Amino acid sequence: MSVAYKLQSNDIEVFYEKTSSSFLISKTVCSACESLWAHRINQCIFCGTRNYFIWICKECKNHVSLTSSSTETCSECGAKNSYLKSCFNDNCISNKDEELVNIIKDIENSKLGSFDKASPFKISQNFCIECANETNVIKSKELIVKDIELEKEFSFSDYSKLILDYDYVIVYSLDTSKFFLFSKENNEVNFLDDINVDIFFRIN
C-alpha cells in the first residue's frame, strides 16, 4: 500500500478494489494545459494570486514564512506589528485601493490580511495558476500492484497479460524495494528506485 500513500501525498485520489488488489486513481487537472488543479490551494478573490503562506510587512514589503519564530518586529525595517497575510501581488487592488484595504482590515476574520485563516477574501483554486484557464477535468487511470519476494524472480511474461485490463502494472520487489513499471503505452519494463507519480497523468 506504500504506492497508494505516495499517490495520495501528491493530491491524487486513490480508490482500492479489494477483490483484485487494484486501484482506480484520479486527479483534477486544467482542461487546457493539464497542470494540477488542487482545491486545497487558495487564491486571492480579487486577482487570483495563490496563497504562498507568508507574512508581508505593510511598511517595506519584506516577506517571512508563516512559521517564523517572531513577527512582532519586521526583521528588515524594524516596524512593529506590521506583518500581514496579504496578497503577494503588489498590484492587486487589495493592496493598492486604500478604501478596500481598510475594509479588509476592519473585518474580524481578515484583520491580519486577505489570506487570514478565516478570511472571506480567499477562495479555493478557481482557475489554472499556469495558464489562467477557468475549467478543469478529472483524469483517471487503473493500475494494479503485485509483490514479489525477490527481484531476480521477476519475469515480464508472468504479468504481461495484466496490461490488457489495466493502464499500468507495478511489480514491487520486497527484497530490493524496487518497482517494475510498465503500461499500455510502453511495454518496456522500467526498473525504478522510486515512482514519479507524474507519469500517470502526463500530458499527451
Secondary structure as UniProt FT lines:
FT   HELIX           2..8
FT   TURN            9..11
FT   STRAND          13..17
FT   TURN            18..21
FT   STRAND          22..30
FT   TURN            31..33
FT   TURN            39..40
FT   STRAND          42..44
FT   TURN            45..47
FT   STRAND          54..57
FT   TURN            58..60
FT   STRAND          63..65
FT   TURN            66..67
FT   TURN            75..77
FT   STRAND          83..84
FT   TURN            90..91
FT   HELIX           93..96
FT   HELIX           98..106
FT   HELIX           108..110
FT   TURN            111..112
FT   TURN            114..115
FT   TURN            117..118
FT   TURN            120..121
FT   STRAND          122..124
FT   TURN            129..131
FT   STRAND          136..148
FT   HELIX           151..153
FT   HELIX           156..158
FT   HELIX           160..164
FT   STRAND          168..173
FT   TURN            174..177
FT   STRAND          178..183
FT   STRAND          190..192
FT   HELIX           197..201
//
